Amino acid sequence: MNAPAQTPVDFERLVATINDAIIISDPAGTITFWNPGAERIFGFAPIEALGHSLELIIPARLRERHWAGYEKTMATGKTRYAHDVLRVPAIHKDGHTLSIAFTVALLCTQGHEINGIVAVIRDETTRFLEDRRLRERLRELEAKCGTKTDSNGVAR
């Protein structure tokens, strides 16, 4: 059985029209690619982001941890976030905090040297805030009823 023919994909157009942020940084953490989705989520125009450190969107309190993980990934060529989604706070240009979720992929030269990392990022702020509201409401109801639930929502 023959496989169906694939339709050619215009990857530049795909990256430009997708709503998720696609950010590429070099091994030092300097931003080298910033798509329109990144501008929409973080508020920085490409001219404001390109050539700058990823610290542009990382809260100060998380920078040390971020760089430790980033440097380890660059040194080992391994990251668990190629498959596992990482959920962390981020900073918008206007200073407000975002809740983002992302995966990453290492970019390598033909000689298999890491020359960058790409992150595909989604703004989950609305979902995060709704989850927080639901957890608070659950605590209120538990206090009122004198019960507690575990992390799976099962009464104890």
Secondary structure by P-SEA (a helix, b strand, c coil): cccccccccaaaaaaacccbbbbbbccccccccccaaaaaaccccccccccccccccccccaaaaaaaaaaaaaaccccccccbbbbbbbbcccbbbbbbbbbbbbbbcccccccccccccccaaaaaaaaaaaaaaaaaaaaaaccccccccccc
